[in-house]
Amino acid sequence: MLGALIGLFRLAGFDVSLDVSWVFIALLISWTLATGYFPELHPGFDSVTYWSMGVVGAAGLFLSIVLHELAHSVVARRYGIRISGITLFIFGGVARMESEPPTARSEFMMAIAGPLASLALAAFFYVSTAAAASAGLGATVTGVLGYLAFINLVVAIFNMAPAFPLDGGRVYRAWLWGRTGDMAAATKRAALSGQIFGLVLVGLGVASLISGNVIAGLWWGLIGLFLHTASRASQTQAETQKLLDAETVERVMTPDPLTVPAGISLRELVDDHVYGSFHETFPVMENGAPVGTISVSDIRAASRADWAHLTVRDLMHPLSQHNTISPEEKTEAALRRMRESGHARLLVIDRGRLAGIVALRDIMRLVELNRELG
């Protein structure tokens, strides 16, 4: 869904980023406001004034979306849901959750926070519009404030559609989850509503195109396709999350992995172990106990001329919480640790003993097998 990200600033402890696609939508919104919306509602100004109003209106929408997503993020943090950041992209904004909400209540509270924030912003800008008009500030100011009141109301209403993964869809899932106690079934029903709503929007886009409203038709169609795709992807993600939360590392690890002594040279490591096994990461042992890991990339970072006198101990990564995990932990925890540390393989340590090694591809294979078996 998201491509290259541009870091902007940090707000209330959350990193706010911009997907490059937002540049396109910002230009389109500014152009639409400057050439259509403001001239129609407030005639009589020159193009520079309209473009100024359009840019300020787009910037106000930018801020409104950030605050909408910030509301989600703050409530999520209160319920222990990890948010890696807030990103603005072509279809709006998203608070990037690292895990699903633990309870139906936390899901409901987090989901409803965004629309409530947008409603509060709509009320704020409506009052500001009235105050600006009373102060005689003119249409250039009241026009922008009125637009921001209107667009925040639209954002709140649209997001409350019971179509997952929109906020309303998450509220709907929370309600189903609370009634049935089955998050997977609730996700499936909420995602289905999202897919249907997406198809409705696509149909609306086609109807707009037929009636001659090309721009509106394209946007309704694109939003509908995005929502339909996102609903299916969200359902798959939720199913995968449930699987990873249920399976332990012990189920997917490779037991009794090939190890290397800490005292051998890099040349011996390459000749006797790397070429002999074609493994990419090796547990390092000393006196019968695991002490670290070494990978092909570590060897590649050293000069070939130094391979004869550098030992594995010189380049290994000592055992730490970043490259180890216990066999009882869930595969979701292993996946999160791999993502945070950058290690694609973790040593599985059981009471100081090397029990196995778990790789990212092992977890992905578990997910694939689960899908193949239905």
C-alpha positions, 0 to 999 in steps of 0.5 A: 500500500505504501511506497517510499516514505519521507520523514516529516516530524515527530508529534506526541511521540509518533513519527509522521511520514509522507508517502510520495503519492501524497504529493500528487493528491496535494497538488490535485486538491490545491488545483481543484480548490483554486480552479473550481471550489473557491471561484464557484463559492466566492467569485471575484478574486484573482487567480493568485488569491484562489491559488493561495486559498487552495494551498492553505486549504490543502495544508489544512486538510493535511493537518486535519488528517494528521490529527485524525490519525493521531487520535487513533494512535494516542488511544492505541498507545493507551491500550498497549497497541504498538504504532510504528508511525503515522503516514499520509498517502494518496488516499488519506492517512494511516496509523501503522499498527504493529499488532491487532487490538487485544480486545473488542473494546480496545478496537472500538475505542481506537477506531472511533477516536478518529471520526470523533477527532474529525467531528471535533475539528469540523465543529472547531472550523465551523465556529472559527468561520463564524468568528472570522465573519463576525470580525470582518476578515473576508471571504479569503479567510472564511472561505478556507475555514468553511472548507475545512469545516466541511471536509472534516465533516465529510471525512468523519462521515465517510470513515464511519461507513461499516466497511473494513478497514475504514474506521466504521468497519473497525467499529463494526468488527469490534461490535461483532467481536464483542458479540461472538468472541471470535475475532477471525469471524468478525474480521471476515464479515467486516472485510466482506462489507468492505469489499462490497462497499468498494464495489459500490464505489466502483459502480458509482465511479462508472456511473459518473464516467458515463454521465460525463463527470470524468474526474469524479468517476476516476476518483470514486473508481480508484477509491473503490478499488483501493478499498476492495483490495485493502479489505481483502488484504486486511482479512488476510493479515488478520488471519495471518496474525491469528496464526502467528499468535497461535504457533510457537517458535518451537513448531517452526524452528530447525532443531540441532542446526549446524554450528561453528567453533568460535576459534576457527579462522574465516578461511576455515569457516568458508571452506569447511562450513559455508561451501559445505552447507550453503547456509547463510547464518551459523550459531557460534559455539565455545566450550559447548555453549552458544556465544553468538552468530556469524553470517555470510554478510559478516564474512563479506564485510572483511577483506579476503586477505584477512580471512587467514588470521581473523577468527569467527570470534572476531566478527561474530554477533554476541548473543543478545535479545536482538538475535535470540528467542525462546522456543515457547515464544510465539512466531509473531514475537519472532517476526517482530524481533526480526523486523526490529533487529534486521536479523532474518534468523534467530537462535532459539535458546532454551535455558542456555542451550541451543535448541535450534534456529528459526528463519524468516522463510520458516515463518513465511512457509508456515503462513503459506502452508496454512493458506494451502490447507485452508 
